[in-house]
């Protein structure tokens, strides 16, 4: 079975280590733990992991956040992966820092990457792993906060949360959405 795991983020040095790039950070950690490396391919940096009979294709779109749907659609078609085997990893302002929620569908919640994916697919029925980045910013400073680097305190607490996200990705591939949600959404 093949799965497409899509980490959302923006390419470029200035975006490394920002809250908005948590999708990239999670996939970087997954690749490192799996001893694989990303290479540049069409519309994304990609790598493939083989885990107990499952093939996980990891992509980090190079289209920038607002055009994430283009890369997702291309790789779904190229690899012939059905939507139920796709997982999007995304930052979420509405969740407190470090809270992770797996959802089988839902609105874009104002997230431009999810908005583009929904427009490209024509629906919002796709799995997403929402990584809480909190919303501790003054009114009118949302963009600076989202594109800002983690605070030193957040950076210290980030590693175990990323490890949890890696476990959820594996559970998604091995247990399916419902069991994965019941096992992980309350942690």
N, C-alpha and C positions, 0 to 999 in steps of 0.2 A: 504494500500500500504506500502511496505517495501523499505527502502533506506539504503544503506551501506555508511557510512561516514568514510573515512580513513584518519587519520592524520599521516603524515610521520615524523619519528624522530628516534633517537637511544635510547635504554634503558641504564640505568646506571646513577649514581649520577653525574658523570663528564659531562654529556650532558644536564642536567637540566639547563634551562635558556640560552641555546645557540641558535644562529640564525637558525641553521640547524633543531632544534626541534620545530619550530613554529607550525607545524602540531599537535604535542602533546599538546602544550600550548593552541591552539585554542580549541581542544577537551576537555581539562581539564576545560576550562572556560565554554564550552557548558554544560558539565556534572554538574558542580557546579550550573549553572543557572537553570538547569532542576531538581535539587535535586536528582541526581543519582550518584552512585560511580562505578568506574571501578573495575573489578576483573580479576584475571589472568585466562586465558583460553588457548585453543590450539592456538599457534603461535601469540597471541595478548592479550593485556588487552582490555576487552570489557565491554560495558554497553548498555542498551537499553532505549530509551526515547519514550514515547507515546505523540504525540502532535496532537490534533484535528483529530483523525482518521488515522494519519500517524505513522508508526513505524520507528524510526531512530536507526539503529544499529551502534554504534560508536566503531571503533577499532583503537588501537595504536599497530602496529606490534611489536613483540618482537624478530623479525628476524634480526634486525639491518637494516639500510637504504638500503644497497646493495642487500637485499633479500626480499624487500617489496612485490614483486609480489607473493611470496609463500603464505603469510598470506592473501593477497587480494583474490587470487584464492580460497583458502580453504573456506573463509567466504562467498564468492559469491555462491559457490556450496552448502555449508551447509545450508544457509538461502534462497537459490533459488532466488537470486536477479539478475535481468538482468543488463547488463552493463549500460543501460541508467538511472538506478537508483543508480549509484555509483558516488561518489564525492571524489576526492583525494585532500587533503590540503597539500601544499608543499611550501617550501621556494624558492625564485627566485632571483638570483644575478642580473639579467638583469633589474629588476624593482627597482626604487628608494625606499628607506625605507618607509614602510607603504602603498605603492600603492598596491591595491588588484585588481586582474583581474580574472574573471571567463572565462574559455575557454572550448568549447565542445570537442576539440581534439588538437593535435599538437605534435611537436617533444619533445624529452626529454630535449633539451637545455643543454646537458652535465650533467644533474642531474642523479646520479646513482640510486636513488630510482625509478624515472620515467622510466629509461632505463630498469631496471629489470621488472617493471610492463609491459612495452611494449613487452619485450621478453617473459614473461609468457603468456600474453594474445594473442600475435601474431599480435597485431595492436596497434595504438596510438589513437584510437577513444573512449576516455573516458574523462569524465569531470574532470577538475582540477581547483582548486581555488589556484591561485598563489599569494603568500604573498611576496611583495618586501622587501628584506633585504639590498638592496644597494650593492655597490661594492667598498667601500672606503678602499681599501687595496693596499699595494705596490705590484708590480709585483713579482710573485712567492710565494705570501703569501695567496693564495685563501683558502687553507685548514684551516690555522690558523684562518682566518677571519670567515669562515662559522661555524667552530666548537668553535668560541669564544663567550663569553657572550655579551649581549647587553651593549652598553655604557650607562652611567647614563642618558644622554639626550634622547637616544632611549627608554630606559626603561620608562621614563616619558610619552612619546608619544605612547607607545605600547598599553595601555589599550583601548583607543577609536578605534584603528584599529582592535583589537581583537573583540570588540563589533560589528563592521561593518561586520567582517567575520561571526559572529554568525547569524546576520540577513540574510546574503547571504545563509547560510546553510538552514535556514528555508524557504527562498524564493525558493531555488532550489527544495525543497520537495513539496511546495504548488503551485508554479507558473510555474514550468518547466524551462528548460534551456534558451530558447529564451527570455521570459519575464524577467527572473531573470537577464540575461546579460544586457538587455536594461535598467533595473531599477538601476543596481548597478555598472556597469563598468565605469561610468563617475563620480562617487563620490570620 
